Amino acid sequence: MNYLEEKIEETRQKMYDCYSKGQDYHQVLKFSQELDHLLNELTETKTPQINR
């Protein structure tokens, strides 16, 4: 697993922990947005670039 994939799993776990403990919605949202960003980064690294 590379660094980005590890960061994704770490962020996913933090988000789940916040949610399951009933913490503030804004904190869950923060982790969700961070996770979205990381997943987009991963997608970009795994998608071949097409030169136009």
MMTF fields as JSON, N, C-alpha, C and O atoms, coordinates in Angstrom:
{
  "mmtfVersion": "1.0.0",
  "mmtfProducer": "UNKNOWN",
  "numBonds": 207,
  "numAtoms": 208,
  "numGroups": 52,
  "numChains": 1,
  "numModels": 1,
  "chainsPerModel": [1],
  "groupsPerChain": [52],
  "chainIdList": ["A"],
  "bondAtomList": [4, 2, 8, 6, 12, 10, 16, 14, 20, 18, 24, 22, 28, 26, 32, 30, 36, 34, 40, 38, 44, 42, 48, 46, 52, 50, 56, 54, 60, 58, 64, 62, 68, 66, 72, 70, 76, 74, 80, 78, 84, 82, 88, 86, 92, 90, 96, 94, 100, 98, 104, 102, 108, 106, 112, 110, 116, 114, 120, 118, 124, 122, 128, 126, 132, 130, 136, 134, 140, 138, 144, 142, 148, 146, 152, 150, 156, 154, 160, 158, 164, 162, 168, 166, 172, 170, 176, 174, 180, 178, 184, 182, 188, 186, 192, 190, 196, 194, 200, 198, 204, 202],
  "bondOrderList": [1, 1, 1, 1, 1, 1, 1, 1, 1, 1, 1, 1, 1, 1, 1, 1, 1, 1, 1, 1, 1, 1, 1, 1, 1, 1, 1, 1, 1, 1, 1, 1, 1, 1, 1, 1, 1, 1, 1, 1, 1, 1, 1, 1, 1, 1, 1, 1, 1, 1, 1],
  "groupList": [{"groupName": "MET", "atomNameList": ["N", "CA", "C", "O"], "elementList": ["N", "C", "C", "O"], "formalChargeList": [0, 0, 0, 0], "bondAtomList": [1, 0, 2, 1, 3, 2], "bondOrderList": [1, 1, 2], "singleLetterCode": "M", "chemCompType": "L-PEPTIDE LINKING"}, {"groupName": "ASN", "atomNameList": ["N", "CA", "C", "O"], "elementList": ["N", "C", "C", "O"], "formalChargeList": [0, 0, 0, 0], "bondAtomList": [1, 0, 2, 1, 3, 2], "bondOrderList": [1, 1, 2], "singleLetterCode": "N", "chemCompType": "L-PEPTIDE LINKING"}, {"groupName": "TYR", "atomNameList": ["N", "CA", "C", "O"], "elementList": ["N", "C", "C", "O"], "formalChargeList": [0, 0, 0, 0], "bondAtomList": [1, 0, 2, 1, 3, 2], "bondOrderList": [1, 1, 2], "singleLetterCode": "Y", "chemCompType": "L-PEPTIDE LINKING"}, {"groupName": "LEU", "atomNameList": ["N", "CA", "C", "O"], "elementList": ["N", "C", "C", "O"], "formalChargeList": [0, 0, 0, 0], "bondAtomList": [1, 0, 2, 1, 3, 2], "bondOrderList": [1, 1, 2], "singleLetterCode": "L", "chemCompType": "L-PEPTIDE LINKING"}, {"groupName": "GLU", "atomNameList": ["N", "CA", "C", "O"], "elementList": ["N", "C", "C", "O"], "formalChargeList": [0, 0, 0, 0], "bondAtomList": [1, 0, 2, 1, 3, 2], "bondOrderList": [1, 1, 2], "singleLetterCode": "E", "chemCompType": "L-PEPTIDE LINKING"}, {"groupName": "LYS", "atomNameList": ["N", "CA", "C", "O"], "elementList": ["N", "C", "C", "O"], "formalChargeList": [0, 0, 0, 0], "bondAtomList": [1, 0, 2, 1, 3, 2], "bondOrderList": [1, 1, 2], "singleLetterCode": "K", "chemCompType": "L-PEPTIDE LINKING"}, {"groupName": "ILE", "atomNameList": ["N", "CA", "C", "O"], "elementList": ["N", "C", "C", "O"], "formalChargeList": [0, 0, 0, 0], "bondAtomList": [1, 0, 2, 1, 3, 2], "bondOrderList": [1, 1, 2], "singleLetterCode": "I", "chemCompType": "L-PEPTIDE LINKING"}, {"groupName": "THR", "atomNameList": ["N", "CA", "C", "O"], "elementList": ["N", "C", "C", "O"], "formalChargeList": [0, 0, 0, 0], "bondAtomList": [1, 0, 2, 1, 3, 2], "bondOrderList": [1, 1, 2], "singleLetterCode": "T", "chemCompType": "L-PEPTIDE LINKING"}, {"groupName": "ARG", "atomNameList": ["N", "CA", "C", "O"], "elementList": ["N", "C", "C", "O"], "formalChargeList": [0, 0, 0, 0], "bondAtomList": [1, 0, 2, 1, 3, 2], "bondOrderList": [1, 1, 2], "singleLetterCode": "R", "chemCompType": "L-PEPTIDE LINKING"}, {"groupName": "GLN", "atomNameList": ["N", "CA", "C", "O"], "elementList": ["N", "C", "C", "O"], "formalChargeList": [0, 0, 0, 0], "bondAtomList": [1, 0, 2, 1, 3, 2], "bondOrderList": [1, 1, 2], "singleLetterCode": "Q", "chemCompType": "L-PEPTIDE LINKING"}, {"groupName": "ASP", "atomNameList": ["N", "CA", "C", "O"], "elementList": ["N", "C", "C", "O"], "formalChargeList": [0, 0, 0, 0], "bondAtomList": [1, 0, 2, 1, 3, 2], "bondOrderList": [1, 1, 2], "singleLetterCode": "D", "chemCompType": "L-PEPTIDE LINKING"}, {"groupName": "CYS", "atomNameList": ["N", "CA", "C", "O"], "elementList": ["N", "C", "C", "O"], "formalChargeList": [0, 0, 0, 0], "bondAtomList": [1, 0, 2, 1, 3, 2], "bondOrderList": [1, 1, 2], "singleLetterCode": "C", "chemCompType": "L-PEPTIDE LINKING"}, {"groupName": "SER", "atomNameList": ["N", "CA", "C", "O"], "elementList": ["N", "C", "C", "O"], "formalChargeList": [0, 0, 0, 0], "bondAtomList": [1, 0, 2, 1, 3, 2], "bondOrderList": [1, 1, 2], "singleLetterCode": "S", "chemCompType": "L-PEPTIDE LINKING"}, {"groupName": "GLY", "atomNameList": ["N", "CA", "C", "O"], "elementList": ["N", "C", "C", "O"], "formalChargeList": [0, 0, 0, 0], "bondAtomList": [1, 0, 2, 1, 3, 2], "bondOrderList": [1, 1, 2], "singleLetterCode": "G", "chemCompType": "PEPTIDE LINKING"}, {"groupName": "HIS", "atomNameList": ["N", "CA", "C", "O"], "elementList": ["N", "C", "C", "O"], "formalChargeList": [0, 0, 0, 0], "bondAtomList": [1, 0, 2, 1, 3, 2], "bondOrderList": [1, 1, 2], "singleLetterCode": "H", "chemCompType": "L-PEPTIDE LINKING"}, {"groupName": "VAL", "atomNameList": ["N", "CA", "C", "O"], "elementList": ["N", "C", "C", "O"], "formalChargeList": [0, 0, 0, 0], "bondAtomList": [1, 0, 2, 1, 3, 2], "bondOrderList": [1, 1, 2], "singleLetterCode": "V", "chemCompType": "L-PEPTIDE LINKING"}, {"groupName": "PHE", "atomNameList": ["N", "CA", "C", "O"], "elementList": ["N", "C", "C", "O"], "formalChargeList": [0, 0, 0, 0], "bondAtomList": [1, 0, 2, 1, 3, 2], "bondOrderList": [1, 1, 2], "singleLetterCode": "F", "chemCompType": "L-PEPTIDE LINKING"}, {"groupName": "PRO", "atomNameList": ["N", "CA", "C", "O"], "elementList": ["N", "C", "C", "O"], "formalChargeList": [0, 0, 0, 0], "bondAtomList": [1, 0, 2, 1, 3, 2], "bondOrderList": [1, 1, 2], "singleLetterCode": "P", "chemCompType": "L-PEPTIDE LINKING"}],
  "groupTypeList": [0, 1, 2, 3, 4, 4, 5, 6, 4, 4, 7, 8, 9, 5, 0, 2, 10, 11, 2, 12, 5, 13, 9, 10, 2, 14, 9, 15, 3, 5, 16, 12, 9, 4, 3, 10, 14, 3, 3, 1, 4, 3, 7, 4, 7, 5, 7, 17, 9, 6, 1, 8],
  "groupIdList": [1, 2, 3, 4, 5, 6, 7, 8, 9, 10, 11, 12, 13, 14, 15, 16, 17, 18, 19, 20, 21, 22, 23, 24, 25, 26, 27, 28, 29, 30, 31, 32, 33, 34, 35, 36, 37, 38, 39, 40, 41, 42, 43, 44, 45, 46, 47, 48, 49, 50, 51, 52],
  "secStructList": [7, 7, 2, 2, 2, 2, 2, 2, 2, 2, 2, 2, 2, 2, 2, 2, 2, 2, 2, 2, 6, 6, 7, 7, 2, 2, 2, 2, 2, 2, 2, 2, 2, 2, 2, 2, 2, 2, 2, 2, 2, 2, 2, 2, 2, 2, 1, 7, 7, 7, 7, 7],
  "xCoordList": [0.857, 0.0, 0.906, 1.84, 0.631, 1.462, 0.98, -0.036, 1.727, 1.426, 0.005, -0.71, -0.405, -1.728, -2.827, -3.813, -2.661, -3.649, -3.703, -4.778, -2.56, -2.535, -3.25, -3.999, -3.018, -3.674, -5.188, -5.946, -5.633, -7.063, -7.67, -8.717, -7.025, -7.548, -7.564, -8.508, -6.53, -6.457, -7.595, -8.247, -7.826, -8.881, -10.255, -11.142, -10.436, -11.705, -12.007, -13.143, -10.991, -11.173, -11.511, -12.371, -10.844, -11.133, -12.572, -13.272, -13.009, -14.373, -15.374, -16.35, -15.137, -16.035, -16.072, -17.141, -14.912, -14.857, -15.67, -16.418, -15.523, -16.302, -17.793, -18.572, -18.175, -19.588, -20.138, -21.207, -19.408, -19.917, -19.97, -20.752, -19.148, -19.164, -20.154, -20.297, -20.834, -21.839, -21.241, -21.872, -20.029, -19.383, -20.015, -20.868, -19.572, -20.089, -20.131, -19.166, -21.259, -21.456, -20.361, -19.901, -19.946, -18.94, -17.597, -16.866, -17.279, -16.033, -16.118, -15.16, -17.272, -17.478, -17.395, -16.766, -18.026, -18.0, -16.57, -16.191, -15.784, -14.385, -13.611, -12.887, -13.763, -13.07, -13.604, -12.84, -14.905, -15.501, -14.934, -14.618, -14.808, -14.262, -12.786, -12.329, -12.055, -10.644, -10.521, -9.649, -11.405, -11.404, -11.721, -11.077, -12.701, -13.026, -11.804, -11.508, -11.11, -9.917, -8.852, -8.267, -8.614, -7.606, -8.006, -7.163, -9.28, -9.749, -9.619, -9.273, -9.894, -9.706, -8.237, -7.914, -7.356, -5.917, -5.52, -4.774, -6.025, -5.706, -6.204, -5.5, -7.404, -7.968, -7.095, -6.84, -6.642, -5.784, -4.471, -3.966, -3.923, -2.646, -2.802, -1.851, -3.991, -4.209, -4.829, -4.911, -5.266, -5.882, -4.821, -4.16, -4.653, -3.649, -4.02, -5.185, -3.006, -3.226, -3.268, -2.45, -4.222, -4.361, -3.914, -4.478, -2.906, -2.421, -3.296, -3.624, -3.663, -4.498, -3.727, -4.258],
  "yCoordList": [-1.174, 0.0, 1.241, 1.33, 2.18, 3.381, 4.432, 4.253, 5.521, 6.562, 7.102, 7.259, 7.385, 7.949, 6.979, 7.391, 5.715, 4.713, 4.584, 4.391, 4.69, 4.648, 5.855, 5.731, 7.022, 8.252, 8.153, 8.629, 7.543, 7.352, 6.475, 6.807, 5.371, 4.465, 5.129, 4.95, 5.889, 6.601, 7.622, 7.715, 8.376, 9.39, 8.741, 9.231, 7.649, 6.92, 6.44, 6.532, 5.933, 5.449, 6.599, 6.453, 7.73, 8.899, 9.366, 9.691, 9.396, 9.814, 8.851, 9.283, 7.563, 6.563, 6.665, 6.571, 6.857, 6.99, 8.191, 8.091, 9.32, 10.514, 10.241, 10.582, 9.629, 9.335, 8.374, 8.608, 7.3, 6.27, 6.758, 6.241, 7.746, 8.299, 9.454, 10.04, 9.775, 10.837, 12.225, 13.12, 12.399, 13.705, 14.714, 14.385, 15.935, 17.063, 16.766, 16.263, 17.085, 16.87, 17.55, 17.0, 18.737, 19.473, 18.743, 18.826, 18.041, 17.264, 16.075, 15.775, 15.409, 14.3, 14.827, 14.209, 15.961, 16.572, 16.922, 16.718, 17.444, 17.788, 16.557, 16.615, 15.444, 14.218, 13.695, 13.178, 13.825, 13.373, 14.156, 13.576, 15.454, 16.283, 15.973, 15.94, 15.748, 15.374, 14.03, 13.846, 13.099, 11.79, 11.924, 11.279, 12.75, 12.993, 13.506, 13.05, 14.448, 15.021, 13.944, 13.863, 13.127, 12.068, 11.033, 10.563, 10.681, 9.711, 10.272, 9.544, 11.562, 12.197, 12.168, 11.913, 12.429, 12.352, 10.958, 10.792, 9.955, 8.572, 8.245, 7.602, 8.682, 8.442, 9.084, 8.482, 10.305, 10.998, 10.258, 10.205, 9.69, 8.987, 7.65, 7.147, 7.084, 5.771, 5.86, 4.857, 7.058, 7.247, 7.726, 8.734, 7.018, 7.449, 8.814, 9.095, 9.642, 10.962, 10.833, 10.138, 11.506, 11.49, 12.854, 13.886, 12.846, 14.1, 14.465, 13.628, 15.716, 16.19, 17.133, 17.642],
  "zCoordList": [0.0, 0.0, 0.0, 0.797, -0.88, -0.934, 0.072, 0.744, 0.155, 1.144, 0.983, 1.972, -0.237, -0.488, -0.054, 0.557, -0.362, 0.053, 1.574, 2.142, 2.227, 3.695, 4.281, 5.251, 3.692, 4.15, 3.964, 4.809, 2.867, 2.615, 3.703, 4.259, 4.004, 5.035, 6.407, 7.176, 6.709, 7.988, 8.102, 9.142, 7.042, 7.041, 7.103, 7.8, 6.384, 6.415, 7.839, 8.304, 8.517, 9.886, 10.838, 11.706, 10.678, 11.518, 11.31, 12.269, 10.049, 9.744, 10.379, 10.993, 10.233, 10.806, 12.324, 12.927, 12.945, 14.405, 14.882, 15.855, 14.201, 14.555, 14.435, 15.325, 13.337, 13.098, 14.147, 14.711, 14.405, 15.321, 16.763, 17.561, 17.107, 18.466, 18.596, 19.669, 17.499, 17.522, 17.682, 18.244, 17.188, 17.308, 16.364, 15.54, 16.511, 15.749, 14.242, 13.667, 13.626, 12.196, 11.375, 10.375, 11.795, 11.033, 11.002, 10.015, 12.063, 12.1, 11.131, 10.419, 11.115, 10.177, 8.744, 7.885, 8.497, 7.167, 6.75, 5.597, 7.678, 7.394, 6.928, 5.934, 7.646, 7.245, 5.914, 5.098, 5.693, 4.44, 3.254, 2.215, 3.411, 2.339, 2.097, 0.955, 3.172, 3.034, 2.313, 1.464, 2.665, 2.018, 0.529, -0.298, 0.181, -1.231, -1.988, -3.092, -1.389, -2.021, -2.258, -3.337, -1.241, -1.359, -2.408, -3.173, -2.442, -3.438, -4.852, -5.782, -5.011, -6.32, -6.731, -7.892, -5.779, -6.061, -6.512, -7.478, -5.801, -6.15, -7.553, -8.332, -7.87, -9.198, -10.273, -11.316, -10.012, -10.982, -11.206, -12.328, -10.145, -10.291, -11.01, -11.607, -10.952, -11.565, -12.955, -13.663, -13.351, -14.657, -15.639, -15.393, -16.74, -17.723, -18.313, -18.595, -18.489, -19.073, -20.592, -21.194, -21.189, -22.647, -23.169, -22.805, -24.014, -24.602, -25.779, -26.62, -25.822, -26.929, -27.789, -28.776]
}
